[in-house]
Amino acid sequence: MRLHRLSITAFGPFGATQEVDFDALSSAGLFLLHGPTGAGKTSVLDAVCFALYGAVPGARQSPGASLRSDHAPVDLPTEVQLELTVGGRRLEVTRSPAQPRPKKRGDGFTMEKAQSRLRGYDPERGWHALSKSHQEIGEELTQLIGMSRDQFCQVVLLPQGDFARFLRSDAEARGKLLGRLFDTRRFAAVEERLAELRRGAEARVTAADERILALAQRIAQAAGPAGAEATPIAARPGEPGLAEAVLEWAAIARSTARERLGIAHRVVAWAEGRQREARHALDAVRELARLQQRYEETRLRSVALEERRPERDRCQEELERARKADRVAPALELREEAERAHHRAADALGRARAQLPPDLADAGPDQLAELERRFRQELGGLESARRAEARSTEIDEERDRLERESRADDVTVRDTEVWLAGWDTVHTGLRESIATAQEAATRAEQLAGLLAPARRRLEAARRRDTLAAEVRVAREELAGVRERALAAHETWLGLRERRLRDIAAELAAGLVDGVPCTVCGSAEHPAPAAEGDGHVDRATEEKALAAHRDAEETRTRAEQALGLVRERHATADAEAREGEARDADSGGLEASAASSGLGAVADPGPSVDELRQTVDRLTAEHAEAHRLAAGTHAAREALDAAEREHAGRLELRQEAERRAAARTSRREALDREQGALHDELTAVRGESGSVASYADRLTRRVELLADAAEAVRAEQDAAQRRKEADDRLSDAAFRAGFDTPEAAAATLLDAAAQRDLQHRIDTWQAEAAAVADRRAERDAREAAEQPAARPSVAQGEFETAEWLLREASSALAAADERCGELSRLSRQAADEVRRLGPVRQEYERIARLAGLAAGTSADNERKMRLEAYVLAARLEQVAAAATARLQRMSSGRYTLVHSDARTGGRRAGLGLHVVDAWTGSERDTATLSGGETFFASLALALGLADVVTEEAGGVRLDTLFIDEGFGSLDDQTLDEVLDVLDSLRERDRSVGIVSHVADLRRRIPVRLEVVKERQGSSVRHRLA
């Protein structure tokens, strides 16, 4: 991996955009990154880490910390862009953290989300976008680099302070660092998994034992009294002998239950024999009692049957007479129907003769028919007279109609003359109304064009007056904020100057004897600086700086708020002044426009009251003009209607005159025709009022004569049919054996009565047959000769035998069920014991593995956990790789070796010792001096970088950074260390040293200087 270019914008101490050209710095292979304390040297490395992983090293990624520079303008976003080559690909990654930005509308700030962009370079296509997803970019870069963020910070950004602490720390602290670098969480997960498996296997064994004990309790419950004879189980869950004890106890319970089952079988056999004998005896007694009862019932039924014999004979005789009378029934019905028909005909004849004249009351049908024929001929001769009379009526109606029309036309002519007399006046008035409405419509359009701008100006004037007050308030607030910001700035500068004067004393307060100075690197401190009067510590200065920054932000927000209010006030004032000249021409604001010049600074513009008066006046005028204009259409409609009515009335008068002439001619013709018809009708009507009334009288006479003739003929026919029916009825009664028809009628019965008689006869005969059959039964007769049966005694003996059998069967079923349940539970217990065997074996195997991995087993002599064992192997590799460089730095004196010896009661595996070739002794790395600790930690860091790089897949690291610690070396050691670092340039590798030691600037000509300024830090390239 090689870095090419880094662009930092508003990041950390850098307030503006800074460019770092790593290609130029790497040309010499070794370059120096230097600058004063707090200038931002480490921030350059943080920017590289942020571009690659989206976060800075863990020690500086504190919760709530912001990566944005406090020196940057509010409109300059924070951004880091890094161009690098990794895995044979040229990439450009750009990242921006979550940061506040000014709102596009309104005041204040809004939080903008973090953004990431990744581009790739192709010789043919140039730069092209690859992704904008945080997750995709992170996965792509992590896969190409082959290291996590923690590994990258330890391997590429070598922090010497961390490795110095690593040399002095105990095994637990070393394990945490190595576990983070080599990601041995999977081995810790293996330990936890084994422990979890052990707990699970132990739980399964305990659960299986508990199930076996539960089965044992169920066996004891099923065994009942037999279980009390066996020895109770004393083993507990988890004990090895529990399963065998349960199986032995179950076998004893099964044997006892089988013995009790055999006894129960023999008792049941005896009870069944006794129950069979009792049942046979009971059945015999019950049969005897049934036959005796049957015989007695037969005797009683025979006596009752003889008592009902007379009734049966009477029913038989009535039924036979009714069946003979059925042969006379048709003749009786025919006679009754003929009698009813004769009565109806006689009644009709009486009603018809009552309507005839007295002289025709006894007339026969022939006389009546002759009179009917003569009247019909006379009625036919009246048809011509009817037509003449109808025409006379039509003539009278038409003459009445002509008279009504004449009167209506006279009224119409008089009304028309009156209306036409005032036509000229009405016509002139309607035309004047149309002209007035048109002028009002034109005026309304003009006023509408003036009213809308006047309303907008009135609203703008109201906003202008409101915003003027807000401008005054904002101006006063800004003045106060500016004063507070200036005071906070002066306070912070004063405190900073006082702290800088005593900075040496502040650094001296942190010196410890034997520990190198962070400025000069010396481990001796002969004359540390003392604090002066009024010393200011760093916390006080930072508090003042925070107050200054808060005041500046408040001032900026106040200025933005004032500018926004002023802009809105100016807009409202311009809208209020718009169209003053036009309003003056319309008569609204003559005095205001004449007394103030447009655009004058002192001109306050039209007031709200003046504009309100103008709007009210224009509104009233527009409403009046609109009301008048609304009558235009109605006036035009009225004129059109009046003209149409004038033409219509003239036409009506002419039509009335024409109709009057026509009516005179028609009336004379009708008078002549009416005279001729009157003479003809007078001769025909006679005494009747009209021909129609005379014809109606003749029609009624014809109808009465016809009805009377028909009634006489119908009555004669009905009398003849009644006589014939009487003859047939007498003949039928004689043949059926009755003396008179009345006797036959009295004997008749309907079908229901005959069926009832037959049913009563059949019932008696069926009962007689049944009694005869039962009296012939021999066994019932013989049973009646024996003593009376006693079923209750036999029933008692049978119930006793039945109870004994039930008790014995219940005992047998309980014994059989107990044996079956014990066999089933014993099989379950045996199955559980068989299943427990592999589970217990698995538990013992897992428990041995878990104890070995956790370091608690006796087989693990060093009590070393699995993760510690893996880390010890890694540490051994790191120590071997670090020794190659440490021997060169120390001129072959020191060698790093790994130790797995236990110290005190702690576990072994992560010990680190140094072997001194001059003395041949091996001692702990915590005993090294300050300078020795530096190059030992440097060698350890380089060795760790080699091991981690190899584990990451052999990814080539062409750019390395080494941070601080060189001030503790003497000149000779420093030369040797620089020779080792210079050897890292082999195969085109570049090394950047981060330090503020002045001597390194002389030794390393290629430098990247970080300059600290009040407006923010900046970088400068110093190339050879």
C-alpha angles and dihedrals in degrees: 000000000000128000116220110172138000125196118192121189125182090338123145110316093350108099096180135032114295125188123208116194105204092175090063093043092048094052090089093043094229123059136168126232105199142155141130122302111284094015093118109262092140090044089066089059090044089055091053091050092046092051092052101038106017092242139069123243112299096249091060098038094089119171113270094011117140124218092203118108117246089213095059123103115253092246095052111089123217112251139160122198122187127185115199145151117234130160090004092301128114108222139175118203122189123189135180121187124223105282141160120259132182114272115254090223124035130352132311134038137289128206113250118206123245115269134201131188130183125194131181131208123229121181090224102039100026119212115357133174118258107174146341097196119110091212096047093046092047093049092046095050094042090052093048095045093041094213138093121236093263091050092048092050091051097041106036100023098044107201105200094193091061093053093046087057088045090059092050099039128096127252094270094056091045089051092055093052095044092045089054093049100042096033097230092169089114090064091048086049088053090054092049091045091052090048090049091049090049091051090046093049091047090050091050092051091049091046091051091050090049090051090051091050089048089053089050090054090049090049089053090051092048094047093057111179091001090062092058091063093060124084111260119247113255100182122105132215111287096025113122098230096053097094096049092047092053093049092050093048091049092053092055091050092050093051094051092048092053091054091052090048092058092053091050091053092056094048091051092052092055092047092050092055093051091047092053092053093049091049093052091051092048093050092052093051092046092052092051091050091049094052093047091051092047092053092051092049091052092053093051092049092052092055093049091049094057090050091059097048097098091053090051091054092051092051090050092054094047091050094052093051091047091053090053091050090053088073091061095046097090092054091048092052092048091051093050093049091051090051092052092048091052092051091052093050092048091052092050091050091051092052092048095050091048090065095050124089115267093254090060099044093103098031118131127236094263094054091048092050092052092053090049092054093050094051092049091056091052091049091055092058093062097070096094092049090052092056092049092050092049091051091050089054091050091052091053091049093049092051089052090050092051089052093052092048090051092054092046092051091051090055092048093052092050093049091048093052091051093048095047091053091070099037099107094055094048093047094053093049094053093052091052091052091055092052092050093050092050092053090050092052091054090050092049092055091051093049092047089056089054098041100061095053090045091054092048091051091049091052090045091051090053091050090046092056092047093047092047089063091047090051091054092049092047091048091052092047091049092052091053093045092050091052091050092047092050091049092049091048093050090047092052093047091049093050092045093052091049091049093048090053089057099034091114090059090049091053090045091056089066096050118117125192110257094015115107118250113252089224107041100013094230118142091208122076108188099165114017115188119256129224117260130217114295094016114186119212126211095257091057092049093047090048090053090046091052090049090049092050092047090051091049091051090049090049091050092050091048092051091049091049092050092048092050093049091047091051092050090047092051091049092050092047091051091050091049092052095045113116098009092143092050091050090049090054090050091055097251106110107013096141095044094049093047097049099048131048120228112255095013113149094224093047108108091195127231115330126238092247092053092049092045091054090050092050092048092050093048091046093053093046092047092050092051093047091047091051092052093044091052089068095062096092093044091051092051091048091050092051092049091048092049093050091048091050091050092054091045094052092052089051092049093053092052092047092051091054092050092049092051092058092048092049093056093057093046094049092056092052092050092052092056093049093047093056093055093049093049093061092050096049095047090062094050105042099053110170093352119095092232144358090253094057091048091051091049091055092052091048092055092051092051092051094049093050092049093050093048094050091050092049092053092052093046093052092051092051093050092052091053093050092050092054091051091051092053091055094051093047093054092051093049094050091051094051091049091056100255123131095218136010088246091061091053091049092052092054096052118116128186123241095262092054091048091049090051093053092047091049093053091049092048092048093055093048092049091051091049091053092048093050091049091052094050093047088058093059109114100195092055091049092050092046090054089058092058127081117277115280123244108209095166093067093050091045091055092052091049094050090052091053090045092053092051090051093050092051092049092046091049091052090047093049091049091050092046092047090048091053092047093047092047091050092049094047091046090053090049091050091050090049091050090050091051092049091047092060098071091038092055091046090050090049093052091048094048092044090056092049093046092049091048093050093045093049094239098106122101088231089065099077096183094043088232120163120228094248091048089050092054092045090049089056090049091047089052090054091047092049091051092049092046093049092063090063097032092059090053093047092047095041091250095308103113132050126182115222132180119238127199095184119128119245115207112313094334125109121260132237112079104064119136122195135176121223115214109211091197094060100020090228127132117218141165118278090236088075094065119113124244096268093039089050090053099054091037090054090044091053090046091050092049092047091048089050090054093049095045091046091051091049090049090063101277095289108180113240108205096171125052133173126205116197123212134306101104094111091076094063129092120229096265094047091044090055091050092048091049089050089055091048090046089055088060088070089074114118092025096298121153127207126201119202116205109206144121094213106132095214091063090063089063094046097044113050097185108074143165108210122201109207120202115218137166092249091050137288125296136190129235127193117225107191125181 
